[in-house]
Amino acid sequence: MKSAASGMMRVRVYPLVANGLGAPIRFGINRALKHGDTALSNEEIDRIVDCCENELLNWFCDTFSFDEE
């Protein structure tokens, strides 16, 4: 049986946050559109998601310190 790995696992916070934003934003947009009369193309949704991600990442970077090694 292998022994458990020793040491601390470090989380790369910035990629975690960056990659974790797009899916929930896209889900929320699709859910809102499902319950309304507005239709958007995939390109329009992509632009909205990109803008939201950019603004949120700017806020995260201004608010938190990411120690990347």
VENRA-V283545 format. One record per backbone hydrogen bond with DSSP energy under -1.0 kcal/mol. CO is the residue of the C=O (numbers start at 1). NH is the residue of the N-H. If there is no record, write none. Layout:
co=CO nh=NH
co=CO nh=NH
This chain:
co=11 nh=13
co=12 nh=16
co=13 nh=17
co=14 nh=18
co=15 nh=19
co=16 nh=20
co=21 nh=25
co=22 nh=26
co=23 nh=27
co=24 nh=28
co=25 nh=29
co=26 nh=30
co=27 nh=31
co=28 nh=32
co=29 nh=33
co=30 nh=34
co=31 nh=35
co=33 nh=36
co=41 nh=45
co=42 nh=46
co=43 nh=47
co=44 nh=48
co=45 nh=49
co=46 nh=50
co=47 nh=51
co=48 nh=52
co=49 nh=53
co=50 nh=54
co=51 nh=55
co=52 nh=56
co=53 nh=57
co=54 nh=58
co=55 nh=59
co=56 nh=60
co=57 nh=61
co=58 nh=62
co=59 nh=63
co=60 nh=64
co=66 nh=68
